[in-house]
Amino acid sequence: METDLVVVGGGPAGISAATAAAQEGVRVALVDEQPSLGGRLRGLLHEKRNSDGGGVWTNGSVLSARLDVEAQEAGVQILCGRGVWGIWSGWIVYLDGGDDSQIRARALILATGSTERSYVLPNWTLPGVLTAGAVQSLLHVYRVRPGDSAVMIGADASAVLVARELMLAGVRVSGVLLPPPGTPGGPSTGEAIQGLARFKGTAASLELDRVGQLLSSKTGVMSPADFPQSGLEAFDVPIMLRSAVTAIIGETHVTAVEVVDLTADGEPTGRPRTLDVDTVVLCAGLSPLCELSQMIGGRVAHIVELGGTVPIHSPDLEATVDGVFLAGSMIGLEDAAVALAQGRLAGLMACKRLGALRGTGATERLQRARDALAESRRGAIPFLPGASEGRRRVYELWRAAADDPKELYSG
Amino acid sequence: MTSRIEEHPVLGKAPPRRRLHFSFDGETIAAVEGDSIASALLANDIRLIRHARGGEPRGLFCGIGHCYECRVVVDGVPNCRACLLMVRDGMVVESAAGVNADGD
């Protein structure tokens, strides 16, 4: 099969990129491994504050269904249930899972998203241990409760959001707890407090705003010593940042976890106790997925402020490989609203590269997409505190590569 | 216990969906249209999907096709991911235990 543009990844970034390009008259194929479009957006459900101070629900499955319809109306060829296992220069995109296993295209947009990290603790492979993202899709896409009672391990934004989602679905949440002291990548009490306190004032999530306020004081951020041993409650969920889960217990599936209290210095104190739960939710954060970008020679950099190793890109979302554009959480872990805006900009940039961004107002459309991306960040949940500094460094690396043709790879 | 969410305070009532059936290790499993193999098994309180080479139990973990922990044999085809494959009426699903010679 032959087309003008292949978009890999059918989350918010990929769908919006494909739709924007198709609306400019370009032939677009959109490929995703999942059975339906939407990616992680489908699992989202949280409340944001509207102008009068009340709450309004952000419902990811409704949003992604709307995006799906828009893509179809724009004439995007949608290939779901197909994984991309390779991309050759030229470009040839290789698909698994059916006939018509090659697509030839003149430009590429990669929007492969991110994958969840894990915390490794005793019995973390038992059935009943799930990642936060798996729980979101079970609850909101498939509408299945993963159990009756859950504990969240890891005290980041997703732990708070998914805990409330479980409660809404009728699953009791025993608490948001830390991983065992010393777990690689796991936060200490102080780091967890710092990490959550900065969400105070976030209009995009009432849940995170509430937790942020609980952890803030007039003089700044609560100290670990002031954090109550019994926890603080937000939306009926106990936030227990002075307790850690030290082991998961069960034979064929989870039946309990072992919990220990922590001193203000993070040392285990007192006798470990067990908490009866049938579900454990690991909330260890996300890692950008940049394998396909690397496969085609795209350069990457490890930028902690963006969440890990990300493809080097320009402010206009160009990769270091000619004809390739990037969008979504693979280039930095940000809110779905940002991914949508990035997708539109990447879609228009790909059209420009193909000589297909024409007609009245083409320059203005491109500028509006840039402005909308900047605007999207003002209302977004700030998942990573240093993201703007991280982006500045990535743009510098891209400029350095662009100035030195040896560093740029032409597909 | 796992269970279906028929009524949700924000999402409302579950839409009516066509009933489907498939077999898992010989047992008939009731599913609804739109179920993945994994969601249907969970809705029936089946969380143990396969055993690893050393006999350790395994189930759904990442839910998006990355970890391959939920792999099963579907209509004789090994290494299918239960989280990505939608249920079809009459599908024969087997736990990967003992069948998947290269799996661990």
HADDOCK unambig.tbl for C-alpha pairs under 7 A between the chains (distance, minus, plus):
assign (segid A and resid 34 and name CA) (segid B and resid 84 and name CA) 6.00 0.50 0.50
assign (segid A and resid 35 and name CA) (segid B and resid 84 and name CA) 6.46 0.50 0.50
assign (segid A and resid 125 and name CA) (segid B and resid 58 and name CA) 6.56 0.50 0.50
assign (segid A and resid 126 and name CA) (segid B and resid 57 and name CA) 6.24 0.50 0.50
assign (segid A and resid 126 and name CA) (segid B and resid 58 and name CA) 5.92 0.50 0.50
assign (segid A and resid 127 and name CA) (segid B and resid 47 and name CA) 5.83 0.50 0.50
assign (segid A and resid 127 and name CA) (segid B and resid 48 and name CA) 5.89 0.50 0.50
assign (segid A and resid 127 and name CA) (segid B and resid 57 and name CA) 6.71 0.50 0.50
assign (segid A and resid 127 and name CA) (segid B and resid 58 and name CA) 5.34 0.50 0.50
assign (segid A and resid 127 and name CA) (segid B and resid 59 and name CA) 4.43 0.50 0.50
assign (segid A and resid 127 and name CA) (segid B and resid 60 and name CA) 6.65 0.50 0.50
assign (segid A and resid 128 and name CA) (segid B and resid 47 and name CA) 6.78 0.50 0.50
assign (segid A and resid 129 and name CA) (segid B and resid 61 and name CA) 6.42 0.50 0.50
assign (segid A and resid 130 and name CA) (segid B and resid 60 and name CA) 6.92 0.50 0.50
assign (segid A and resid 130 and name CA) (segid B and resid 61 and name CA) 4.60 0.50 0.50
assign (segid A and resid 130 and name CA) (segid B and resid 62 and name CA) 6.26 0.50 0.50
assign (segid A and resid 131 and name CA) (segid B and resid 61 and name CA) 6.15 0.50 0.50
assign (segid A and resid 131 and name CA) (segid B and resid 62 and name CA) 5.39 0.50 0.50
assign (segid A and resid 133 and name CA) (segid B and resid 62 and name CA) 6.94 0.50 0.50
assign (segid A and resid 134 and name CA) (segid B and resid 61 and name CA) 6.83 0.50 0.50
assign (segid A and resid 134 and name CA) (segid B and resid 62 and name CA) 5.18 0.50 0.50
assign (segid A and resid 134 and name CA) (segid B and resid 63 and name CA) 4.43 0.50 0.50
assign (segid A and resid 134 and name CA) (segid B and resid 64 and name CA) 6.99 0.50 0.50
assign (segid A and resid 138 and name CA) (segid B and resid 39 and name CA) 6.80 0.50 0.50
assign (segid A and resid 142 and name CA) (segid B and resid 35 and name CA) 6.23 0.50 0.50
assign (segid A and resid 142 and name CA) (segid B and resid 39 and name CA) 6.38 0.50 0.50
assign (segid A and resid 143 and name CA) (segid B and resid 4 and name CA) 5.93 0.50 0.50
assign (segid A and resid 143 and name CA) (segid B and resid 5 and name CA) 5.15 0.50 0.50
assign (segid A and resid 144 and name CA) (segid B and resid 3 and name CA) 5.67 0.50 0.50
assign (segid A and resid 144 and name CA) (segid B and resid 4 and name CA) 4.35 0.50 0.50
assign (segid A and resid 144 and name CA) (segid B and resid 5 and name CA) 5.49 0.50 0.50
assign (segid A and resid 144 and name CA) (segid B and resid 39 and name CA) 6.74 0.50 0.50
assign (segid A and resid 144 and name CA) (segid B and resid 43 and name CA) 5.87 0.50 0.50
assign (segid A and resid 145 and name CA) (segid B and resid 2 and name CA) 5.27 0.50 0.50
assign (segid A and resid 145 and name CA) (segid B and resid 3 and name CA) 5.23 0.50 0.50
assign (segid A and resid 145 and name CA) (segid B and resid 4 and name CA) 6.02 0.50 0.50
assign (segid A and resid 145 and name CA) (segid B and resid 5 and name CA) 6.47 0.50 0.50
assign (segid A and resid 146 and name CA) (segid B and resid 2 and name CA) 5.11 0.50 0.50
assign (segid A and resid 146 and name CA) (segid B and resid 42 and name CA) 6.94 0.50 0.50
assign (segid A and resid 147 and name CA) (segid B and resid 1 and name CA) 4.97 0.50 0.50
assign (segid A and resid 147 and name CA) (segid B and resid 2 and name CA) 4.24 0.50 0.50
assign (segid A and resid 148 and name CA) (segid B and resid 1 and name CA) 5.66 0.50 0.50
assign (segid A and resid 148 and name CA) (segid B and resid 2 and name CA) 6.57 0.50 0.50
assign (segid A and resid 168 and name CA) (segid B and resid 9 and name CA) 6.59 0.50 0.50
assign (segid A and resid 169 and name CA) (segid B and resid 5 and name CA) 6.89 0.50 0.50
assign (segid A and resid 169 and name CA) (segid B and resid 8 and name CA) 6.04 0.50 0.50
assign (segid A and resid 252 and name CA) (segid B and resid 48 and name CA) 6.87 0.50 0.50
assign (segid A and resid 252 and name CA) (segid B and resid 57 and name CA) 5.84 0.50 0.50
